[in-house]
Amino acid sequence: MKKKKDKLMITIVILDFFVLVCFFLTYGPISYFRNMLITTAMTTRTHQYLAYIFYDADTINEVMHQNVVKDFNTTTDTSKIRFNNTVTKIDKYDNEFEEQVLKRDEGNDLYKVFETKYKNNKIHMLVVYDPTRISMVLSKNNARGGQHMTTIAKDYGAIAAVNASGFTRNKATRAITPTGVVISDGKIVSGSSDTTQLIGFNEDGVLVLTNDDARTAIKKGMKEGMSFGPFLIMNGEKAGMKGDGGWGYAPRTAIAQRKDGIVIFAVSDGRGKGSSGLSMVQLADFLYQYGVYNAANLDGGGSSVMVVNNELVSDPGGFGYTGERYLGNAWILK
């Protein structure tokens, strides 16, 4: 009987300690944990209630205003992107990041895939040497709920595929619609021409980040594009940010281009996948190491996924056996 009482007492003490720690982290003087909980919850579609369990609306609004990514008041200077298609042997690289990007796989001058770590996060990198081979596609099954990225890649015969836009879902029909606008082959294939804050490529393979509306962007040469953000790096300068950037910590997908024209897609794991997730500040800092000149955040969370040669490269945090979420569009390499 005494042993049972001792075990019960130890359990109660442990639980009390756990509650006190949680209370301290949630309401104590260290704002990091409060900000992380609120910004992470409030930038999801389905878990905002987690913030309201612990905090009132005024506190939530205050935290969200203290953690933001500032908009750029400019657009991509496409003249600064100078493609260097000459493959030369480099005896010594400036740093490990240059080597990871510039050292090509033997016999493959189109792309390379590698894995790296940053801030306790596993990040999957797709480096594309010929960005004119990148295009934007819609899922062929959006009317019935979209498709897994592995299926989208197979449908289009893609070498590689990465998630792109966010989306909305019709509760009655289950149909999904990419948020904003989707541009493919110089035409608007989904959404409104009035949509601004666009991420896309022109015919030369230059990544363009612009606040033009879709019709204007197409007139200026955008051939493949989509809506999302925030823009993280513009013309070599990182976005101004307050706090953690206001998007919390989650799996992330980003698109970027260096001044030599090389495009980088980065997909980080998170949410218990051996990774804690990245903030916008961390994502921008990570990409900056690779000498990127322009970069933008794409849809993240359970949507973040990378597929190469019909195989999942990343460890997505969605649902089901593979963890893949049904998605509405993708950036593909063919």
PATI-694551 format. One line per 5 residues: number of its first residue (from 1); their letters; for each residue z, x, y of C-alpha. Coordinates in steps of 0.1 Angstrom, whole numbers, plus 5000, padded with zeros to 4 digits. Example, Ala and Ser with C-alpha at 12.3 -4.5 7.8 and 13.67 -1.06 7.14 Angstrom:
1) AS) 5078,5123,4955; 5071,5137,4989 .
//
This chain:
1) MKKKK) 5000,5000,5000; 5009,5028,5024; 4976,5045,5018; 4957,5013,5026; 4977,5009,5058 .
6) DKLMI) 4970,5045,5068; 4932,5040,5062; 4933,5008,5082; 4951,5026,5111; 4926,5054,5110 .
11) TIVIL) 4897,5030,5111; 4912,5011,5141; 4918,5044,5159; 4882,5055,5154; 4869,5021,5165 .
16) DFFVL) 4891,5022,5196; 4879,5057,5204; 4843,5046,5200; 4848,5016,5223; 4865,5038,5249 .
21) VCFFL) 4836,5063,5248; 4810,5035,5252; 4830,5020,5280; 4832,5053,5298; 4795,5061,5294 .
26) TYGPI) 4785,5026,5305; 4809,5021,5335; 4823,5056,5342; 4815,5080,5370; 4785,5096,5352 .
31) SYFRN) 4755,5077,5364; 4730,5093,5340; 4739,5070,5311; 4739,5039,5332; 4706,5047,5347 .
36) MLITT) 4691,5056,5313; 4702,5023,5298; 4690,5002,5327; 4656,5019,5333; 4649,5020,5296 .
41) AMTTR) 4657,4984,5290; 4640,4970,5321; 4606,4986,5314; 4603,4969,5280; 4588,4934,5276 .
46) THQYL) 4614,4922,5251; 4647,4941,5256; 4655,4936,5292; 4685,4915,5281; 4702,4947,5270 .
51) AYIFY) 4706,4957,5307; 4720,4922,5316; 4746,4924,5289; 4764,4952,5307; 4754,4949,5344 .
56) DADTI) 4748,4922,5370; 4715,4917,5388; 4725,4936,5419; 4735,4967,5399; 4702,4966,5380 .
61) NEVMH) 4681,4962,5411; 4700,4991,5428; 4694,5014,5398; 4657,5005,5396; 4653,5013,5433 .
66) QNVVK) 4669,5046,5428; 4646,5056,5400; 4609,5054,5409; 4576,5072,5408; 4560,5073,5443 .
71) DFNTT) 4524,5063,5446; 4497,5088,5456; 4478,5079,5488; 4447,5097,5476; 4422,5098,5447 .
76) TDTSK) 4409,5125,5423; 4389,5152,5440; 4362,5154,5413; 4346,5185,5429; 4375,5206,5418 .
81) IRFNN) 4367,5201,5381; 4344,5229,5370; 4335,5228,5333; 4335,5260,5314; 4316,5254,5282 .
86) TVTKI) 4313,5291,5273; 4334,5299,5242; 4347,5335,5247; 4371,5355,5227; 4404,5360,5246 .
91) DKYDN) 4424,5390,5236; 4455,5381,5256; 4465,5347,5269; 4485,5342,5301; 4512,5322,5283 .
96) EFEEQ) 4518,5302,5251; 4505,5270,5267; 4472,5286,5276; 4469,5299,5240; 4476,5264,5226 .
101) VLKRD) 4448,5249,5246; 4422,5276,5247; 4424,5291,5213; 4400,5269,5193; 4402,5261,5156 .
106) EGNDL) 4376,5281,5137; 4344,5262,5134; 4355,5234,5157; 4343,5235,5193; 4349,5198,5200 .
111) YKVFE) 4386,5193,5196; 4419,5206,5182; 4452,5189,5173; 4486,5205,5173; 4522,5196,5174 .
116) TKYKN) 4549,5209,5197; 4584,5201,5209; 4598,5193,5243; 4634,5182,5252; 4641,5173,5216 .
121) NKIHM) 4609,5153,5213; 4581,5159,5189; 4548,5157,5208; 4513,5154,5192; 4485,5170,5213 .
126) LVVYD) 4448,5162,5211; 4427,5187,5231; 4391,5177,5238; 4366,5204,5249; 4337,5180,5256 .
131) PTRIS) 4351,5149,5274; 4317,5132,5276; 4324,5123,5239; 4354,5102,5250; 4349,5065,5255 .
136) MVLSK) 4369,5033,5259; 4367,5005,5233; 4382,4971,5227; 4397,4960,5194; 4372,4938,5176 .
141) NNARG) 4400,4913,5167; 4417,4906,5200; 4412,4869,5196; 4434,4870,5165; 4460,4895,5176 .
146) GQHMT) 4444,4929,5179; 4443,4957,5153; 4462,4988,5142; 4448,5020,5157; 4438,5032,5123 .
151) TIAKD) 4415,5001,5120; 4401,5005,5155; 4392,5041,5147; 4374,5031,5115; 4356,5003,5132 .
156) YGAIA) 4341,5026,5157; 4336,5057,5135; 4360,5076,5158; 4371,5112,5151; 4403,5105,5170 .
161) AVNAS) 4418,5075,5188; 4448,5071,5211; 4463,5039,5225; 4454,5029,5261; 4464,4998,5280 .
166) GFTRN) 4494,4975,5278; 4487,4939,5268; 4498,4903,5269; 4500,4880,5240; 4493,4843,5238 .
171) KATRA) 4522,4828,5220; 4502,4798,5207; 4471,4816,5194; 4485,4852,5190; 4455,4865,5209 .
176) ITPTG) 4461,4896,5229; 4446,4907,5262; 4447,4942,5277; 4465,4942,5310; 4444,4947,5341 .
181) VVISD) 4408,4957,5335; 4389,4975,5308; 4356,4993,5316; 4332,5004,5289; 4298,5019,5294 .
186) GKIVS) 4299,5011,5331; 4306,4974,5326; 4338,4953,5329; 4345,4941,5294; 4379,4926,5300 .
191) GSSDT) 4400,4916,5330; 4393,4912,5367; 4371,4933,5390; 4399,4930,5416; 4422,4952,5395 .
196) TQLIG) 4433,4985,5411; 4451,5017,5399; 4424,5027,5374; 4422,5056,5349; 4388,5065,5337 .
201) FNEDG) 4359,5090,5332; 4326,5093,5351; 4293,5102,5334; 4301,5140,5338; 4333,5136,5318 .
206) VLVLT) 4356,5140,5349; 4389,5121,5347; 4393,5099,5377; 4426,5084,5389; 4419,5059,5417 .
211) NDDAR) 4434,5029,5435; 4399,5015,5440; 4392,4980,5426; 4371,4980,5393; 4338,4971,5409 .
216) TAIKK) 4341,4998,5435; 4352,5024,5409; 4321,5016,5388; 4298,5019,5419; 4314,5054,5425 .
221) GMKEG) 4305,5064,5389; 4334,5053,5366; 4318,5047,5332; 4349,5043,5309; 4382,5031,5323 .
226) MSFGP) 4413,5010,5322; 4444,5000,5341; 4478,5015,5338; 4501,5041,5353; 4519,5056,5369 .
231) FLIMN) 4497,5085,5380; 4518,5117,5372; 4497,5145,5386; 4470,5143,5412; 4448,5172,5423 .
236) GEKAG) 4473,5196,5409; 4504,5181,5425; 4531,5163,5406; 4541,5128,5418; 4572,5125,5439 .
241) MKGDG) 4599,5109,5418; 4634,5096,5423; 4659,5098,5395; 4642,5096,5361; 4611,5079,5375 .
246) GWGYA) 4623,5044,5367; 4607,5040,5333; 4636,5050,5311; 4633,5071,5280; 4608,5061,5253 .
251) PRTAI) 4578,5072,5232; 4550,5081,5256; 4512,5085,5257; 4495,5104,5285; 4460,5114,5294 .
256) AQRKD) 4452,5146,5314; 4425,5170,5325; 4426,5206,5335; 4404,5221,5362; 4382,5237,5335 .
261) GIVIF) 4374,5201,5323; 4394,5202,5291; 4411,5169,5284; 4445,5166,5268; 4460,5135,5252 .
266) AVSDG) 4498,5137,5245; 4517,5113,5223; 4555,5117,5219; 4576,5102,5192; 4609,5085,5200 .
271) RGKGS) 4633,5057,5192; 4650,5073,5162; 4618,5091,5150; 4635,5125,5154; 4629,5122,5191 .
276) SGLSM) 4649,5108,5219; 4619,5097,5241; 4607,5111,5275; 4612,5100,5310; 4584,5101,5335 .
281) VQLAD) 4599,5132,5352; 4599,5149,5318; 4564,5138,5309; 4550,5151,5342; 4569,5184,5338 .
286) FLYQY) 4556,5188,5302; 4520,5182,5311; 4522,5205,5341; 4530,5235,5318; 4494,5231,5304 .
291) GVYNA) 4478,5236,5338; 4465,5200,5341; 4450,5190,5374; 4451,5152,5369; 4473,5132,5346 .
296) ANLDG) 4485,5096,5341; 4509,5077,5319; 4494,5052,5294; 4511,5024,5275; 4542,5037,5256 .
301) GGSSV) 4571,5026,5234; 4560,5010,5202; 4523,5012,5213; 4522,5051,5214; 4500,5063,5186 .
306) MVVNN) 4475,5089,5177; 4450,5088,5149; 4428,5117,5138; 4402,5115,5110; 4415,5081,5099 .
311) ELVSD) 4451,5094,5095; 4482,5087,5116; 4491,5119,5133; 4521,5105,5153; 4551,5086,5140 .
316) PGGFG) 4548,5052,5159; 4578,5032,5167; 4563,4997,5161; 4568,4975,5131; 4558,4973,5095 .
321) YTGER) 4554,4999,5069; 4534,5023,5090; 4552,5015,5123; 4519,5007,5139; 4516,4979,5165 .
326) YLGNA) 4486,4956,5169; 4467,4968,5200; 4439,4957,5222; 4420,4988,5232; 4418,5026,5227 .
331) WILK) 4405,5058,5240; 4383,5073,5212; 4365,5106,5205; 4332,5104,5187 .
//
